[in-house]
Amino acid sequence: MTDSARANALVIEGGIVHTPEGPREVDVHVADGVITSVGKVAAPLDAQVIDARGMYVLPGAIDVHVHSRDPGFPHKEDFGTLTAAAAAGGVTTVIDMPNTVPAVDGAGILEGKAALARRKARVDFGLWGLVRSGTTPDELEGLAAAGATGFKAYLGYAFSLSRKQVIYSPDLDDPALEPPPDYGTLARVASVIASLGLPLVIHAEDPGILRAFRRPLETYADLLAARPDEAEAVAIAAAAEIAGASGMRLHVAHLSSAAGLAAAKEAIGAGAPLSLETCPQYLWLCDEDYGRVGTAMKVFPPIRTAGDRDALVEGLSQGTIGIVATDHAPHTDEEKAATLDEAPAGSPGVQTLYASCLELAHRLGDVWRAPRWVSEAPAVLAGLQESKGTIAVGFDADIVIVDPSRLTLVRPEIMRSRQHHSALNGLDFGFSVHEVYLRGMLIARDGKTVGRASGRLVRPARS
């Protein structure tokens, strides 16, 4: 069987498999893209047998927070380069954010974007729909019917009426822009979203606080002062209050601060239906790294202090934070080489998600936590828990074989995204993704993609 052919019968033998019962040295049998057996069973005579001795066999990662830039900004990234990077790093499903052009605020736009993605995607994909200040119940219902994973509200971003684009503007009161959705908007749509059984994801930075603290960015300290942690904490507390009152599932994207984590803990303790996500850049870096990394680490919300980093690692270790996603948001290397004030915010990250989380989990004493952060919990958020995120009978054969004896060296030359310099540039992780399978098909080996685009739109099972 060629690398690009579909594996009707595939057996992965001899590896240590992450199963729902924990790590086990068992074999994984696949037929027609689905896992048929996890155990010690003889391989069929016609099966392709993969020797995984000495390897970890893990569920494919689901990155619930990526920005394809497609359509709208293909010079920064498109679905082809995004999903090539995902495949190379063991991410077999990506959920793309709606701030492309046009913004995904209606069923027809979502369907058009899905058709575009199918032609290019090397991994499966889902699509978030957009909540604007003027979003109507009919628009939300239409997005849900078209297959949206859920909805995203950018509390610190405005909306360009002329280009139908979500943008960051220091002047959130610009009359040419539609203002960010406020808490009144969230309260107005919360019951509709709750009735649809889908989550609302928020970019949690309070726009009023951002307005009050905006300033030119000459130093990294200016960036932290312009986007203080109070903005995150206030947004989380207010949105969680609305979620608790309505029953709407609320998910906080890219949690960046100890203050935000404290606000979330208080809301969860009060019964709010709230889940949390942070990103590798917040778990590995702090403001002291700016001198080494430079503008490649400019992201919103910003990478903060060592104390914030350590609080987030502890929150992840204790289970308060359940998901690690990337906020993969590339630009060109030339754009990122501008001054701190002018460089756009964002960094590629999907390719290094799994390796960075395996290394962190290993340092915390249990490497098998990593698949829970990047596969199992994201599958629940995205409504895919019945088909993806787990190595078990009946699930899609989205499987990653990891070599724990080889390093991943994060350097520009390994990056498959259009932006090669990432926030994690220069770090070394003690695990390397060897082979990646999507529904039983080999799609990447040792950082190189294999075969053709075969990704599908995944639709959530509504709660």
Phi, psi and omega in degrees: 000133178285161181302324186274351181283155178285134180273099178292326177224117184226135176231127176254113189250145164084356181274170172267114191260133172279108180246168177301337179270359182114182181290133181218144175273089184224173177258151178243121180256138182230138171221131178051040173083002184236144177287125183252340180201142173229103184169194178260091182230141180298141180285139173302152183298328184266008185280148167278126184252127178253123178275110182249022179302134182082001184249161169263137178247113192235155173292145176302142180285152175239107180269107186277004185216085176230158176237106182287336187067013188230121004277164174124311185223056184296344176290340176273320182185155168221179183297331178293309181289322177303310187281339170294316177296319179299310181301317181300330183260005178089015176264116185257353174217134174237145175245114191268139182284158191270007185269049170263185182237114005282155177298146187275077182246014179205159185300318182296322179292319178299317180296321177294320179293321178298319179296319177297315183295321182302327182288340188240338195286129175267351175229167177290158186212151169236169184227129172278146172262159187262138168256116175257175179296335181255014182300138181253160175303321180298322178295318178297315180295323178294318177298317179298315180296329180281353175109014179301139175295328183168207188227154181231132175241124179264098185287339182249019183231146177263177186233124180279114182292329183283325185251359183050058186223135172280125183225154170270128175229130175301335180257087182287355177258012179302123182295343178280353183244146169283130184293162178300154172298136180258184183292334174297319176299313180299317180296324182291323184263352189300315183293326178294313180297319178300318181292334179280347178072024181242157181275157167252125175261137177239140161277107194267081169222119183294121184295328178297319178291321177298320177299317186292332188250007183295147183194162172296148183253094178265328180230166178294331175298326176297320180297317178294323179290327182285336181230069187291160182293339175301326180299320179289314183297317180295315181297318179296313182298316183291314181293324179293325177298317178295317179297317180297323181286332187256341186083007178288133175288126183243134178234127179267118178279154173033059175301131190237353192220155173296324179295317177296320178297318179297319178296320180293318178301318180296318180294318179296319178298331178274000175100007180293138178281079193236133172237159189231145177228138167234182189229156180305324182298329179278339181270340184247339188239164171213179184302333181293343180278352186299323180299330179273318189269323182074206189292350174300338180261015173282112177221160176239129352296160189286157167291127192253220189272170176300325178296320176295315179303313183293325178295320179292320176299318179294319178298324177290317180297323181277349178094359176295317171268124185257339189234138166247119174237184190246337193052041177306112187215073185284154166235192173275157177298327179294317178297319182286345180277001179288181177295164179302321181292322187266336182296135178290155180275135177142155180208147171290152181200345188298327184290333184253008182301306187294312182300318181294323181284324174299317179297315180296315180298320177300316180293334177275358173102000181207094184298337184283358172291330188303314179297334176293321182288323189252351182235298189293306181295318176300325178299321179294314179302317185275003180071028183247014188293349178266355183225339186221165174092359185214143172266098182203160182300133178093350180272156174303141181277064174267101194227139179239128176256119186248134176266111181280002180257358181242151181268151163255115179260113184280103182223155181305326186289344179268348191283132180267348177285167179289330172270123186264335181266112183254169178299330182270008182306132178098349179274153178239133179239140189277030179215147181226131177287121183266301179227148182227131181240134174245115184047046176081359179259133174292122180242347178202146175218123177050047174084000180245134180285153183230140174081203187244175176296126182218015182288150181236153171288129176256134181253141183283150167275119185285140180281000000 
